[in-house]
Amino acid sequence: MSTENEGTAVPPAPSAPPVPVESPAASPQATAPEAQTTPLPPVPPSAPGAPEPELAHAGQVPAYASAGAPETPQGAGPGPGAAAWPPPQPPATPSYMDGGGGGDAHPPWGATYDQQPKPKSGRGGLFAAVLVAALVAGGLGGGLGYTLAKGNDESTTSTTVSAAQQSGGDLKRDAGTVAGVAAKALPSTVTIEAESSSGEGGTGTGFVFDTQGHIVTNNHVVADAVDGGKLTATFPDGRKYDAEVVGHAQGYDVAVIKLKNAPSDLQPLTLGDSDKVAVGDSTIAIGAPFGLSNTVTTGIISSKNRPVASSDGGTTSKPSYMSALQTDASINPGNSGGPLLDASGNVIGINSAIQSSSSGGLGTGQSGSIGLGFAIPINQAKYVAQQLIKTGKPVYAKIGASVTLTEGTGGAQISQKTTDTTAPVEAGGPAAAAGLKPGDVITKLDDHVIDSGPTLIGEIWTHKPGDKVQITYERDGKAKTVELTLGSREGDS
C-alpha cells in the first residue's frame, strides 16, 4: 500500500539513519493525490485490473505522492512512520497521499502528506455553484408551494392554526461529549498558510503547544515557507498572526513554528499518552480539509503501530517514516498537522497522511478520505517538538546499519553493498558492537515484527538515542537475539 500527501509519486526514501539504506530497483513513479501515507508493510495483491490504493498526507491541501523507487535511507532507525502492519503482516507504504513503486517488486514506500494546497480559483467557483443550486432549488420549492397554496385558497376555505411557541430550555453539553471536546479544543487550533518565495504553498493545521506561542504541525505543511517564505496562523475567532519556523524534521514529518507577537491568552492542548491508546478508542480530528477551517470529524482508533512511509512525491523529496495510529475519522488534504484527540480531549496524535482512492474531491483532483487516516503518535511528536524548540534540529535514533527497501526478504536485510561514503555496517556503531553483519535479516525489534526496511526504520525512530532494544535476526537460516544500544544522528542530512 502507499499513501500520499496529495497525489504525487513518493520520492526516494530519506537517509535518516546514519548508514544509508540500499535502495530497491527504481520503478515508474506513480502520481499520488494530496498528502497521504502508505503503511510500510507489503500490501496484499489486488484483484486483477484493480487500481492500487494511494496514500496521501492529510495535512496541507496539496498532497505528497509516492512513486518511483525510494532512496536509500541512512542506517535503520524508526521514523515518523513504519511498523509491521498487524504484527504478522508486512507493512504497507502510504504516500503523502499516493503510493509509489519500489524496486525489487517492493510496493512504493513513499506516502504523501495530507497537505492541502491553497484553493484554486476553480474551487471557489465550485462552492459558489453548489450554493447557487441550493438557493435556486429553495426558491423553486417556495414558488411552487405558494402557487399550490394560492390555488387551494381559490377553491376552498382554509383555517390557519398557529402553534404556541414553546422553549426547549438551554442546551447543556457535557465536557465528555464530542461537542464539549470540540468547544474546548478548537480555540487552541490554527489554520496554517505557508507560501514560498515564489508564491507557491498550501494550507494545513496546527495546535498550540505552549504559552510562548509555539505551534506543532507537520513538516510538509510548512516546508514551502522554510527558506524565505511567508507563514501565517489563523485562529477560529479570526485572529491572524505571522509566524516563523523554529525547527523541522523531515524524517519524522514534525515541525514547530512560533507566532510573532503571540497573544497572552494561549491555551495549550493537553497531551495524552499514545502508548496507552487501544484499538476501538474514540477519536476526534480537527483540521482544515480542502481549506474548510475548523472542521471536526470523529471515528475510532482502527489500528496501532501501522508502518507508514510518506512523501510529497517531489524528485528531491525524501520519505518520512512513522509507526502510526490508524483512524477512520475523516481526514483529508488540509487536515495535516492537526490534532487527533481522544474522548477526553487529549492529543494522542498528529494527523499526517491518508490512504486514498485516486479520484479527487470537490473538483480539486485531490484524493479524499476513504476511512484510512494515519497520525504520528504524540509521545514521539512531543519528544521531537521539544528537541526542535531546544536546538532547532531533529535527533534520530539509529542502529548504524544500512538496510534494503526491497520485499521478499522476510524482514529488514542489512545491505551487502558498500557505497562511496558508507559501509553496510558502520564501524564502531551499535550494529557492529552487537555483532550484526551485512546480509543479516532483522525480523524483530523487541516485540514488534519487522517485515521490511521501512518498518524497521519506523520502529527505531519511535525510540530515543541511548535506548536499549532487543534485535532478533537470521543468518544462514539460524535465528539469534542480541541487545543493542541505539546511537544518534542529528539533522536531516
N, C-alpha and C positions, 0 to 999 in steps of 0.2 A: 504494500500500500504506500501511497505517497501523499504528502499533504503540502499545500502551498499557501502562501500568504494571499495571493490573489489570482493566480493562474499563470505563473511563469515557470519555466523549467527550473528545476533545482540545480544550483551551481555546484561546483566541486566542493567536497566536504572540507571544512576548515581544519587546519592542523592545530587543533587545540592542545593535545598532549605534547610534551617535549619532543618525542620522537615521531616524525611524520608517519601517517598510516599509508600503507600501499594502496593506491587507487585501483579500482577494478577497471576492466577494459571499458573504454568510452562507448557510450550508446547514444543514439539520437536524442536530442533534447526534446522534451515534451512541453508544450505550453501549459502553464497552470493558471488557474484563476487566482484571485487575490490571496493574500497571505493565508496559507493553510499548512498544516503539517501532516506528515505521514508517519505512522508508528514504525519503529525500526524493524520489528520482526518481519520475516517474509510474508507476503500476502498470498493466501491460497489462490490457486489458479482460478481464473474466472471462466464463465461459460464461453464456449467458442463464439467469437464475434462480439462478445460483450466488452464495452469500453472499460478501461481500468480506472478506478476511482481516483480522485485527486484530492490532495490535502492542501489547505492554504492557511496563512496566518489570519487570525481573527482580528488583529489589531487595526492597522490602517485600512482605509477604504481600499487602496490597491493591495493586491495580494502577491506574496512571493510564490514563485512556482518552482517546482523541482523538475529538472530534466538533465539528461546527459550524465556521464559518469562522474561520480563525486570525486573531489580532490582528496588526496591522501592527507588525513589529519595527522598531526604530530602526536605520537605517543597515544596510548589508550587511556582515556580517562572519562569519567562520566561528564556529561554536559547537559545543557539545557534540554536534552531530550534523548532518550533511548533507554529502553529497558525491555526485558523479554516481554513479549505480548502477554498472554496469560503465561505464567511460568513455562509450561511445556511448549507453548507456541513460539515461533521466531518473531522478532519484532517487525512491525510494518514501518514503512518510511513515509511519513506525511511530509508534504512540502509546505512552504508558506502559503499553501492553498492549492498546490498542484504537485504532482509527483513526477520525478524524472527517472530516467533509466539508469541503471548502474551497470558496471561491467561484469563480466563473467556471469551472465544470466542473473545478476543481482538486481532486484527491483530498485527503482530510484530511491535513494536515501533522502534526498532533499525534500523539504516540505516548505511551502510558502507561508509567510506570516499572514495573519488575518488583518493586514493593514488596509486601511481604506484610503484610496487616492482622493484628492479633492474632487467634489462633484463637478461633473462637466455640465456645460450649459444644457445639454440634451436632457440630463436628469431632471433639471428644474422644469423643463417642458413636459416631461412625463408626469410629474406630480401635478402640474397645472391641468393637464388633460384629465387626470383622474378626478380632480376636484370639480372641474367643469362638468364632467359627465355626471357626477353625483348631483350637482346643482340642477342640471337640466332635467335629470330624472325626477328630482324632487319637485321642480316647477311643473313638469308634465303631470305628475300624480296629483298635485294640488289643483291644477286646472281641470283635470277630469273629475276630480271629486266635487269641485264647485259646480261643474256642468250637470252632473248627475243629481246633486242636491237641488239645483235650481229646477231641473225637470220634475223632480218629485214634488217640489213646492207647488208647481203649477197644477198638479193633478190631485194632490191630497193635502189635507191639513196636518201639519206636524206640530208636535208638542215638544218643547225643549225642556229637559230636566237638567239642572246643574247640580253636580255633586258637591257637597260641602268639603272644603279642603281640610285635610287633617294632617297634623305634623307627625312625622315618624320618630321625632326625637333626635338627639345628637348621636352621630355615629362614633363609636369608640373602638379604635383598633388596638389590640394588644401588641406589645412590643415584639412578641414572637411571631406575629403574622408576617406574610410577605410584605404587605403594605407598611407594617410597622418597621420592618428592617429597611425597606427602601427609603422610607421617610428619614430615617436616621443616617443612612449611608450616602444617599445622593448628594447632600451638601458637601461631602468630602471627596467627590469625584470630579474630574475635569475632562473636557474635550480638548485634545491637543491638536494643533495645526502646525505642521512642520513644512518649511519651504526652503529649498536650496537656493544658492546664489543665482541660479539660472531660472528660478521661478517655478521649478517642479517641486511636488511634495504630496502630502496626503494628510488624512485625519485619523487619529487614534484616540485612545483613552488613557487616563492615569488616575492615581488616587493619592491623597495626602498621606505622607509617611511620617512627618514630624511637624512640630510647631515652627520650625525655622524656615519652612517653605519648600522642603524637598518633596518632590513628586516622583513616585515609582511608576515605570511603564515598560514597554518592550523596546529593545534596541532598534528593531526595524521600524518602529513608529517615529523615532527621532533621527534616524540615520541621515536623512536629507539635510538636516539643519546642523550637522556636526561641524562642517567646515565652512564657516562664513554664512550660514543660512539664517533664517528667521524662525523663531519658535514662540508660540503663544499658548496659553492655557485659559480656558473659559469655564467658569463655574455655572451650575444650573440657574443661579439667580442673575446671570448675565454679566457678572464681574469678569473682566478680561485682563490678564497680566502677560507681559513679556517674560520670557524665561530663557535660561541658558543651560546647556548640557554640562552636568557636573562630571559624569563618567558614564561609559557604556561598555557592555560586554557582549560582543557579537556571538561568541560561542554559547553563552548562557541565554542570549536574547533578553537581557535585562538592561535597563538604563535608568539613570536618576537625573532629573532636571531640577532646577531651583527657580522659584518665582522671583522676579525682580520687584522690590518694594512689596514684599509679601504682607498680607494683612495680619493683624494681631489675633484674629478670632479663628484661626485654623484649627480644625478638629481632626486629628489623625485617626484613621480607621484602626480598629483593634485587630491585631494579627492573631490568627488561630494556630493550631498545631496540625500541619498537614500529615504528620506521621500517624496521627490518631483518626484520620478520616477513614470511614468504612464505605464499602460499596453499598449503595442504596440510600446514603445520606442525602438530604435535600440540599439543593444548591440554588443560588440566586446570582445572576450575572448582570453587571451594569456596564453599558458602553454606548457607542455611537454607531450602530450598524448602518452602513451606507450613508453615513453623515447624519443620522437621526439621533442627535444627542440625548442623553439621559434616558435611554431605553432600558427597561428592566425585564428580564426573562427568567424563567425558573426551570428546574429539572432535578436530576439526581446525579450522584457520582456513579457512573456506569462501569468504571474500571479504575484500577490503580497501577502505578509503575508501568505505564504504557510507553514503550520505547518509541520516540519520535525524533525525526530529523527534519528540519525545515530550512527553507532558503527562499530568497526573493527571485531566484532564477537568473540573476544577472551573471554575465560572463566572469566577473571578478568577485562575485559574492561567494561566501563560504557558508555551509550549512550550520545550523545551531542544533544542539542535541539536548534532549530532556527525557527524564523518566517521569512522564506526565500523569496528571489526574485527568481522566476522561469523563466528560459530562455530556448529557443530552440536552442541557439548557441551550436554547437557540443562540448561537454565536455566529456573527457574520463579519465581513470586512468592516473595520471601524471599531470593533469590539476589542481589538488587540490592545493589550496594556491595561485593560480594565480589571477590576477585582472580581474574583469568584468567591462568593460568600457562603457561609454555612447558614443554617436556620436561625442562628443567634446573631447573625450579622458580622461574624468574624471573618477576616480574609483568610482563605485557605489556599488560594492560588491566583496566578496572573494569567488571564486568558490570552493565548498566544497563537493558536493555529486551529484549523478545522479540516476535516476530511469532507470533500465536497464533490458533487457531480459537476460536470463541465459546463452546464448551462448557467448563464448569468441571471441575476435577478433585477427587477426594476429597470430593465432595458440598459443596464450598465455593462453587460458582458462579463461581469464578475460572478464567480461561483458563490452560492449561498449555503446556508446550513441544511444538513440532512440529519442532524442529531448526533454528530460526532465531533465534539469540540475537545481541545486539549489545553490544559493550563499548567504552568510551571508551579510546582509545589511551593508554598510560601516559605517553608523552612529554608529551602535553597535560595529563593529570591531574597529573603531577608539578609542572609549572610553575604550575598553578592552586593546588595544595595549598601550595606554597611561598609564593605571594602571600597566601593566606588566613592562614597562620601568621604571616607578617610584618606584615600590615596589617589582617587581618580582612575585607578586601573584595576582590572579584574585579576584574581588569582585563581588558577586552576590546579586541581589535584592531578597527579599523573603517576603512571607506573613505570615510565621510562622505556617504553617499547612501542614499536610501530605495528599496527595490525591491519590486515587486509579488509577491504569492504565487500568482498565477494561472498556469494552464497554457496551453500553446499559443503561447507567445511565443518558443519556440526558445532560451531562455536566461533570464537574470535581467534583467528590464526595469526600468530606473530609472523610478520613478513620475513621472507628469506632473502630479500634483496637489499643491497646497500646503495644508498643514493650518494650524490656528491657531498652532501652536507651532514647526513645522519646514517647511523647504523641501525639495523633492526632492533637491537637491544642496546640501550645507552650504557656505555662503560661506566661502572660505578653507580648506576642508577638503581632504583628499587627492584626492578625486574631482574637485573643481573645479580643483585645481592640475594634474591630469593632462588636463584638457580634456573630461571627461565631462559630458554634458548630459541633462536629462530626456528620456525616450523611448529612450535608447541601450539596446541589448540586449547584456549581457555574456555571452559564450559560452565563455570560458576564463579560468582563473586559473592562471598558469604552465602546467603540462602537464595540468591537470585540466579535463575538460569540464564546463561549467556548463549545466545544463538547466532550472534553476528558481531562484527567490529563496532558498528554504530551502537548496538545495545551495550557493549562493554564501556564505550566512551560515556554514554549517558549515565550509566550506573556509577562510574568512577567520579563523575562530576557532581553526584549527589553527596559526596564526601568532602572533607576538608583535608588539606595537606597535613601530614602527620598522623592521620587516622590509620589504624591497623586493620587490614582486611584479610579474609581467607580466600586464596585463589586456588581453584581446582582446575587442573589442566591434564591433557592427554599427550603422551609422547610414545611413539612406537606401539600404540594400542593399549598402553597402560595408563591408568589414572593416578594422579598424585595431588595432594593438597599441601600448600605451603602458606605461611603467614608473610604478608608483605606490608611494609610501611610506606604509604603514599608520599611522593615527593611533591614539589610545587613548581609552577611556571607562572610568571607574571606577564600580563598583556595578551593581546590577540594576535601578535605577530607569529 
